[in-house]
């Protein structure tokens, strides 16, 4: 990442690509893609049981995702 790009905040600080999560046979996250850049405000909404909290918990490593890629500040979460 170039210094100018980092200063402009153009590069995402959170990158999610094709994120999947299962609880047994229940597929709760299906191919989620998301980029969040510094200074952005993101709203995740949906009905009860749609996977909102599970998705956030995978980003902050309270839950493991089974497939896909999550990168936070350049560090891939596995």
N, C-alpha and C positions, 0 to 999 in steps of 0.2 A: 504494500500500500504506500503510495507516495505521501509525502508530508502535506502537500496541498490538498489531496483528496481527504486525508484524515481531518484536516482543519475545516474543510467544507462540510464534513459530516455526510458525505455522499455514500460512503460504504456502510452497509448494515452492521449493527452491533449484535443483532440476533438474526440468525438465518435458520429456517426450518425447511427441509426438503423431504417430501414424501414420507412424513412421519405416520407410523402405524402403531397402535396399541391394542392388545387383546386382553380381556379377562376371561380366561378359559376359551369358550367358543364365541364369546360376545366381542365383536370387533368394534371398539369404541372410537378409535381415531383412524380415519381412512384417507391416507395420502395427503396430509395437511402440508401446505406450503405457506410460508410467511417470511417477510423481511421487515425488520424494525430498525430504523435509523435513529441516531442520537437526536433527541429533542422531539421525536414523534410521540403522539399519544395514540394508543391502540385500544379499541373496545372489542371485546369478544362477547357475543351474545347469542342466545338460543334458548330453547325450552329446557326445562329440568331434565337431567339425564342425557343431555346431548354431547357431553364430553368437554365442556368448557374448563372445569376445574382440573380434570385429568390432563388436558393439554398444557395448562400452566404448570402443573406439578411435574410434567416431563421436562419442561424448560428449566425449572429450578432444581431438578434432580431428586425430587421427592418420589418420583415414579420413574421406572425404566421404560423406554419405548423399545419395541421389538424390531422395528424396521425403519429405515430412513436416517436422516442426518440432522443433528441440531448443533449449531455452532454459536457460542456466546463469546464475544470479545476475541474472536480468532481461535478459540479453544473448542475442539470438537468434543461433545459430550457422548460418551459411550457407555 
